[in-house]
């Protein structure tokens, strides 16, 4: 989302800068060209006035100074002329002792410089024929004040253009942000889905996003319904197979096969492996994993009932405690977490002498769960063996076996890690680290 907004902003900035500079340059060029055309018209009239001021005198052509503007009489006044004809050149008194170059061709030129003050001349040359003679009249005007004013106008225009550009950029930033706000809300809602804070996206979105939101919500509802039906079907399958398996195991242990001890042992071993494998696969298949983004586990609502049930199963002499922050919500499926915590606590209760403690804490990277008991513990060399499915170090106690295998499957499905450590209570600590969803 931020990347899209950044690309749009940069693209609009680039377009505005390029178009703005191009328009500013074109506008200034057209303005200067128009100004020069206007000055050219004035210089042409001046050349025509000088042409009219040329009269026939006793010695041929002469200039009637009464018809010449007084500006051509003052030195360096900024208005100059030169008249070239067959018998010589006349120059205005305003040139004093300097010479104004004759333009190379008729028309307007702005490349001449005059005097110590460096006046920039805009010169116009026109060729005429007067009283039977070819006459070239060059009229010039100091262009420096006009050019200085034009440059000041350029600077003012540039400053105003920059202010306008900044204003436009701020407005387009606001417009883009407001236009992309529905996308940002959708992104936040998807993140909330991943954190388990909602189960569907809001349907009140712009028409452009409506098809996408509808499809996502339909997919979420379909996934939840499929998982529910799958769990029901697997539960039914498990109940349907438990009875035949129990009958077969009972037959394998009956007196009918006492004369065939080897066959009886093999049948019991194979049937127990089938039972363990069936339990494992059914439990693994029932895991929701990340299939339900809106799933949540409310520790305050679920843990008291779970601990009370375990207390009734394992006797009142066992102390069950929990170290969980109030209001803690875990972003995973309720059934999966009940399966995980139920197996952990059940194993700990079977091995504990008098106390089992459950802890859940939120960390910077995710969540940490641990279960401590004050039982005999497990030697460090044998801890990895216990995590294997169905492995038990003590066959006389039904614990630390199949349950931890189920726990391992759930933790692996969530991308977490499980470790067996020494408990502060003296027994075993089962520690689980779960990453935050959406990482």
C-alpha positions as CSV (number, residue, x, y, z in Angstrom):
1,X,0.0,0.0,0.0
2,X,2.7,2.5,1.0
3,X,4.7,1.4,-2.0
4,X,1.7,2.2,-4.3
5,X,1.2,5.5,-2.7
6,X,4.9,6.4,-2.9
7,X,5.0,5.4,-6.6
8,X,1.9,7.5,-7.4
9,X,3.3,10.5,-5.5
10,X,6.6,10.3,-7.2
11,X,5.0,9.9,-10.6
12,X,2.8,12.9,-10.1
13,X,5.7,14.9,-8.8
14,X,7.8,14.1,-11.8
15,X,4.9,14.9,-14.2
16,X,4.2,18.2,-12.5
17,X,7.8,19.2,-12.4
18,X,8.4,18.4,-16.1
19,X,5.2,19.9,-17.3
20,X,5.6,22.9,-15.0
21,X,9.1,23.6,-16.2
22,X,8.2,23.1,-19.8
23,X,5.2,25.5,-19.5
24,X,7.2,28.1,-17.6
25,X,10.0,28.0,-20.2
26,X,7.6,28.2,-23.1
27,X,5.6,31.0,-21.4
28,X,8.8,33.1,-20.8
29,X,10.0,32.5,-24.3
30,X,6.7,33.6,-25.8
31,X,6.6,36.6,-23.6
32,X,10.1,37.7,-24.5
33,X,9.5,37.1,-28.2
34,X,6.3,39.1,-28.0
35,X,8.1,41.9,-26.2
36,X,10.8,42.0,-28.9
37,X,8.2,42.1,-31.6
38,X,6.6,45.1,-29.8
39,X,9.9,46.9,-29.5
40,X,10.7,46.0,-33.1
41,X,7.6,47.9,-34.2
42,X,8.7,50.9,-32.3
43,X,12.2,50.8,-33.8
44,X,10.8,50.4,-37.3
45,X,8.7,53.6,-36.8
46,X,11.8,55.4,-35.5
47,X,13.7,54.4,-38.7
48,X,10.8,55.6,-40.8
49,X,10.8,58.9,-38.9
50,X,14.6,59.3,-39.6
51,X,13.9,58.5,-43.2
52,X,11.4,61.3,-43.4
53,X,13.8,63.6,-41.6
54,X,16.3,63.2,-44.5
55,X,15.9,66.1,-47.0
56,X,17.7,67.4,-50.0
57,X,20.1,70.2,-49.1
58,X,22.6,72.3,-50.9
59,X,25.2,69.6,-50.7
60,X,22.9,66.7,-51.3
61,X,21.2,64.7,-48.6
62,X,21.0,66.2,-45.1
63,X,19.3,65.3,-41.9
64,X,16.7,67.8,-40.6
65,X,17.5,67.6,-36.9
66,X,14.3,69.4,-36.0
67,X,12.5,66.3,-36.9
68,X,14.8,64.0,-34.8
69,X,13.9,63.1,-31.3
70,X,15.8,64.8,-28.5
71,X,16.7,61.4,-27.0
72,X,19.2,61.0,-29.9
73,X,21.0,64.2,-28.7
74,X,21.8,63.3,-25.1
75,X,25.0,61.1,-24.7
76,X,24.3,57.5,-23.8
77,X,20.6,58.2,-23.5
78,X,19.8,54.6,-24.6
79,X,18.5,55.6,-28.0
80,X,20.9,55.5,-31.0
81,X,21.0,55.5,-34.7
82,X,23.4,55.4,-37.6
83,X,22.6,56.1,-41.2
84,X,24.8,54.6,-43.9
85,X,24.6,55.9,-47.5
86,X,27.0,56.2,-50.5
87,X,28.8,59.3,-49.3
88,X,29.3,58.2,-45.6
89,X,27.7,57.6,-42.3
90,X,25.7,59.7,-39.9
91,X,25.6,58.8,-36.2
92,X,23.4,60.2,-33.4
93,X,25.0,62.5,-30.9
94,X,23.9,60.1,-28.1
95,X,26.7,57.7,-29.3
96,X,29.2,60.4,-28.3
97,X,32.6,59.1,-29.5
98,X,31.6,55.5,-29.6
99,X,30.7,53.6,-32.7
100,X,27.6,51.4,-33.0
101,X,28.2,48.4,-35.3
102,X,26.0,48.2,-38.3
103,X,23.8,45.0,-38.2
104,X,24.9,42.4,-40.7
105,X,21.5,42.1,-42.2
106,X,18.1,43.9,-42.2
107,X,15.9,43.1,-39.3
108,X,16.2,42.8,-35.5
109,X,19.4,41.9,-33.6
110,X,20.1,41.8,-29.9
111,X,23.8,40.9,-29.7
112,X,25.4,44.3,-29.5
113,X,26.9,45.9,-26.5
114,X,27.8,49.6,-26.1
115,X,29.8,51.8,-23.8
116,X,31.5,51.2,-20.4
117,X,28.2,50.6,-18.8
118,X,27.7,47.6,-21.0
119,X,24.3,48.6,-22.4
120,X,22.7,45.7,-24.3
121,X,21.4,47.1,-27.5
122,X,18.3,45.9,-29.4
123,X,19.1,47.1,-32.9
124,X,16.9,47.2,-36.0
125,X,18.2,47.8,-39.5
126,X,16.0,48.7,-42.5
127,X,17.2,49.5,-46.1
128,X,15.5,52.2,-48.1
129,X,15.9,54.3,-51.2
130,X,15.5,58.0,-50.8
131,X,16.0,60.7,-53.3
132,X,17.7,58.4,-55.7
133,X,20.1,56.9,-53.1
134,X,20.3,53.6,-51.2
135,X,20.1,54.3,-47.5
136,X,20.5,51.9,-44.6
137,X,19.1,53.1,-41.3
138,X,20.0,51.3,-38.1
139,X,18.1,52.2,-34.9
140,X,19.0,50.8,-31.5
141,X,17.6,51.0,-28.0
142,X,19.1,50.1,-24.7
143,X,17.6,46.7,-23.9
144,X,19.2,46.3,-20.4
145,X,16.4,47.8,-18.3
146,X,13.9,45.7,-20.2
147,X,16.0,42.5,-19.8
148,X,16.6,43.2,-16.1
149,X,12.9,43.7,-15.5
150,X,12.3,40.5,-17.5
151,X,14.8,38.6,-15.3
152,X,13.1,39.9,-12.1
153,X,9.8,38.8,-13.5
154,X,11.4,35.4,-14.2
155,X,12.6,35.1,-10.6
156,X,9.2,36.2,-9.3
157,X,7.4,33.8,-11.6
158,X,9.8,31.0,-10.6
159,X,9.1,31.7,-6.9
160,X,5.4,31.8,-7.5
161,X,5.7,28.6,-9.6
162,X,7.5,26.8,-6.8
163,X,4.9,27.9,-4.2
164,X,2.2,26.7,-6.6
165,X,4.1,23.4,-7.1
166,X,4.4,22.8,-3.4
167,X,0.7,23.6,-2.9
168,X,-0.3,21.3,-5.7
169,X,2.0,18.5,-4.3
170,X,0.4,18.9,-0.9
171,X,-3.1,18.8,-2.4
172,X,-2.3,15.8,-4.6
173,X,-0.8,14.0,-1.5
174,X,-4.0,14.6,0.4
175,X,-6.0,13.5,-2.6
176,X,-4.0,10.3,-3.2
177,X,-4.1,9.5,0.5
178,X,-7.9,9.9,0.7
179,X,-8.4,8.0,-2.5
180,X,-6.3,5.1,-1.3
181,X,-7.8,5.1,2.2
182,X,-10.2,2.2,1.4
183,X,-7.1,0.1,0.3
184,X,-5.4,1.0,3.6
185,X,-8.5,-0.1,5.5
186,X,-8.6,-3.3,3.6
187,X,-4.9,-3.9,4.4
188,X,-5.5,-3.2,8.1
189,X,-8.4,-5.6,8.1
190,X,-6.4,-8.3,6.4
191,X,-3.7,-7.8,9.1
192,X,-6.5,-8.1,11.7
193,X,-7.6,-11.3,10.0
194,X,-4.1,-12.7,10.5
195,X,-4.1,-11.6,14.1
196,X,-7.4,-13.3,14.7
197,X,-9.2,-10.0,15.5
198,X,-11.9,-10.4,12.9
199,X,-13.4,-13.2,10.8
200,X,-14.4,-11.3,7.7
201,X,-13.7,-8.0,5.8
202,X,-16.1,-5.1,6.0
203,X,-18.5,-5.2,3.0
204,X,-18.9,-1.4,3.0
205,X,-16.2,-0.5,0.4
206,X,-16.0,1.4,-2.8
207,X,-17.5,-0.3,-5.9
208,X,-14.0,-1.0,-7.3
209,X,-13.1,-3.1,-4.3
210,X,-16.5,-4.7,-3.8
211,X,-15.8,-7.8,-6.0
212,X,-12.5,-8.5,-4.2
213,X,-13.9,-8.1,-0.7
214,X,-16.9,-10.3,-1.6
215,X,-14.7,-13.1,-3.0
216,X,-12.4,-12.9,0.1
217,X,-15.4,-13.1,2.5
218,X,-16.8,-16.0,0.4
219,X,-13.5,-17.8,0.5
220,X,-13.2,-17.4,4.3
221,X,-16.8,-18.6,4.9
222,X,-16.2,-21.6,2.6
223,X,-12.9,-22.4,4.3
224,X,-14.5,-22.3,7.8
225,X,-17.5,-24.4,6.6
226,X,-15.1,-26.9,4.9
227,X,-13.0,-27.2,8.1
228,X,-16.1,-27.7,10.2
229,X,-17.4,-30.5,8.0
230,X,-14.0,-32.1,7.8
231,X,-13.6,-32.1,11.5
232,X,-17.1,-33.6,11.9
233,X,-16.3,-36.3,9.4
234,X,-13.0,-37.1,10.9
235,X,-14.5,-37.3,14.4
236,X,-17.2,-39.7,13.1
237,X,-14.5,-41.7,11.4
238,X,-12.4,-41.9,14.5
239,X,-15.4,-43.1,16.6
240,X,-16.3,-45.6,13.9
241,X,-12.9,-47.2,13.9
242,X,-12.2,-47.1,17.7
243,X,-14.7,-49.8,18.4
244,X,-13.4,-52.4,15.8
245,X,-9.9,-51.7,16.9
246,X,-10.7,-52.2,20.5
247,X,-12.4,-55.5,19.7
248,X,-9.4,-56.7,17.7
249,X,-7.0,-55.8,20.5
250,X,-9.3,-57.6,22.9
251,X,-9.3,-60.7,20.7
252,X,-5.5,-60.6,20.4
253,X,-5.3,-60.7,24.2
254,X,-7.9,-63.4,24.6
255,X,-7.3,-67.0,25.8
256,X,-7.9,-68.3,22.3
257,X,-4.4,-67.3,21.2
258,X,-2.5,-68.3,24.4
259,X,-1.1,-71.3,22.6
260,X,0.3,-69.0,20.0
261,X,2.3,-66.5,22.0
262,X,4.3,-65.2,19.1
263,X,1.3,-64.6,16.9
264,X,-0.5,-63.0,19.8
265,X,2.4,-60.6,20.5
266,X,2.7,-59.7,16.8
267,X,-1.0,-59.0,16.5
268,X,-1.1,-56.8,19.6
269,X,2.0,-54.9,18.4
270,X,0.5,-54.3,14.9
271,X,-2.9,-53.3,16.2
272,X,-1.3,-50.9,18.7
273,X,0.7,-49.3,15.8
274,X,-2.4,-49.0,13.7
275,X,-4.2,-47.4,16.6
276,X,-1.4,-44.9,17.2
277,X,-1.0,-44.1,13.5
278,X,-4.8,-43.6,13.2
279,X,-4.9,-41.3,16.2
280,X,-1.9,-39.3,14.9
281,X,-3.3,-38.8,11.4
282,X,-6.8,-38.0,12.6
283,X,-5.5,-35.4,15.0
284,X,-3.1,-33.9,12.3
285,X,-5.9,-33.7,9.8
286,X,-8.2,-31.9,12.2
287,X,-5.7,-29.1,12.7
288,X,-6.9,-25.8,11.4
289,X,-3.5,-24.2,11.3
290,X,-3.8,-20.9,9.4
291,X,-6.9,-21.9,7.5
292,X,-9.1,-19.7,9.7
293,X,-7.7,-16.2,9.8
294,X,-10.3,-14.9,12.2
295,X,-9.8,-17.6,14.9
296,X,-9.0,-16.6,18.4
297,X,-8.4,-18.3,21.8
298,X,-9.6,-16.3,24.8
299,X,-7.4,-17.4,27.7
300,X,-9.6,-15.9,30.4
301,X,-12.7,-17.7,29.0
302,X,-11.1,-21.1,28.1
303,X,-8.3,-21.9,30.6
304,X,-10.4,-22.1,33.8
305,X,-12.7,-24.8,32.4
306,X,-9.7,-26.7,31.0
307,X,-7.8,-26.6,34.3
308,X,-11.0,-27.6,36.2
309,X,-11.6,-30.6,34.0
310,X,-8.0,-31.8,34.4
311,X,-8.3,-31.3,38.2
312,X,-11.3,-33.6,38.3
313,X,-9.6,-36.2,36.2
314,X,-6.3,-36.3,38.1
315,X,-7.6,-35.7,41.6
316,X,-8.0,-32.8,44.0
317,X,-4.5,-33.3,45.5
318,X,-2.9,-31.9,42.4
319,X,-2.4,-28.1,42.3
320,X,-3.0,-26.6,38.9
321,X,-1.9,-23.0,38.5
322,X,-1.7,-20.6,35.6
323,X,0.6,-17.6,34.9
324,X,-1.3,-15.7,32.1
325,X,-1.8,-12.0,31.7
326,X,-5.5,-10.9,32.0
327,X,-7.3,-10.4,28.7
328,X,-4.7,-12.3,26.6
329,X,-6.0,-13.4,23.2
330,X,-4.0,-16.0,21.1
331,X,-4.5,-15.7,17.3
332,X,-5.0,-19.5,16.7
333,X,-8.0,-21.8,16.4
334,X,-9.7,-22.6,19.7
335,X,-9.9,-26.4,19.0
336,X,-6.2,-26.6,18.1
337,X,-5.1,-24.7,21.2
338,X,-7.3,-26.8,23.4
339,X,-5.8,-29.9,21.8
340,X,-2.2,-28.6,22.4
341,X,-2.7,-27.3,26.0
342,X,-4.8,-30.3,26.9
343,X,-2.1,-32.8,25.9
344,X,0.6,-30.7,27.5
345,X,-1.2,-30.4,30.8
346,X,-2.5,-34.0,30.8
347,X,1.1,-35.3,30.4
348,X,2.4,-33.0,33.1
349,X,-0.4,-34.1,35.5
350,X,0.4,-37.8,35.0
351,X,4.0,-37.3,36.0
352,X,3.6,-34.5,38.6
353,X,3.8,-35.2,42.3
354,X,1.7,-32.3,43.5
355,X,2.0,-29.2,41.2
356,X,1.6,-28.3,37.5
357,X,2.0,-24.7,36.3
358,X,0.9,-23.3,32.9
359,X,2.5,-20.1,31.6
360,X,1.6,-18.0,28.5
361,X,3.3,-14.7,27.6
362,X,3.5,-12.4,24.7
363,X,7.0,-11.6,23.3
364,X,8.3,-9.2,20.7
365,X,8.4,-12.0,18.1
366,X,5.3,-13.9,19.0
367,X,4.1,-16.0,22.0
368,X,5.8,-18.3,24.5
369,X,3.9,-21.2,26.3
370,X,5.4,-23.4,29.0
371,X,4.2,-26.2,31.3
372,X,6.1,-27.1,34.5
373,X,5.7,-30.1,36.7
374,X,7.4,-31.2,39.9
375,X,7.7,-34.8,38.8
376,X,10.9,-36.8,38.2
377,X,11.8,-35.0,35.0
378,X,13.6,-36.5,32.0
379,X,17.4,-36.9,31.6
380,X,18.7,-34.5,29.0
381,X,20.1,-37.3,26.9
382,X,16.6,-38.8,26.5
383,X,14.5,-35.6,25.9
384,X,14.7,-35.7,22.1
385,X,13.5,-39.4,22.2
386,X,10.4,-38.4,24.1
387,X,9.3,-36.0,21.4
388,X,9.0,-38.9,18.9
389,X,5.5,-40.1,18.3
390,X,4.4,-42.6,20.9
391,X,7.7,-43.0,22.5
392,X,7.7,-43.4,26.3
393,X,10.6,-44.0,28.7
394,X,8.4,-45.5,31.3
395,X,5.8,-47.9,30.0
396,X,4.1,-48.1,33.4
397,X,2.9,-44.4,33.2
398,X,0.7,-43.3,30.4
399,X,2.3,-39.9,29.7
400,X,5.1,-38.1,27.9
401,X,4.3,-40.2,24.8
402,X,1.6,-39.9,22.2
403,X,0.4,-36.5,23.6
404,X,3.8,-34.8,23.1
405,X,3.8,-36.2,19.5
406,X,0.4,-34.5,18.9
407,X,1.8,-31.3,20.4
408,X,4.8,-31.5,18.1
409,X,2.5,-31.8,15.1
410,X,0.5,-28.7,16.1
411,X,3.6,-26.6,16.8
412,X,5.2,-27.6,13.5
413,X,2.0,-26.7,11.7
414,X,2.2,-23.2,13.2
415,X,5.9,-22.8,12.4
416,X,6.9,-22.8,16.1
417,X,9.6,-24.6,18.2
418,X,9.3,-27.0,21.1
419,X,11.9,-27.8,23.7
420,X,12.2,-29.9,26.8
421,X,14.0,-28.2,29.7
422,X,14.6,-28.5,33.4
423,X,11.7,-27.0,35.3
424,X,12.1,-24.6,38.2
425,X,9.7,-26.9,40.1
426,X,12.2,-29.7,39.8
427,X,10.6,-31.8,37.0
428,X,10.1,-31.2,33.3
429,X,9.4,-27.9,31.5
430,X,7.9,-28.2,28.0
431,X,8.6,-24.8,26.4
432,X,7.0,-23.7,23.1
433,X,7.8,-20.6,21.0
434,X,5.1,-19.6,18.5
435,X,5.8,-16.8,15.9
436,X,3.3,-14.1,15.5
437,X,0.8,-14.8,12.7
438,X,1.5,-12.8,9.5
439,X,5.3,-12.6,10.0
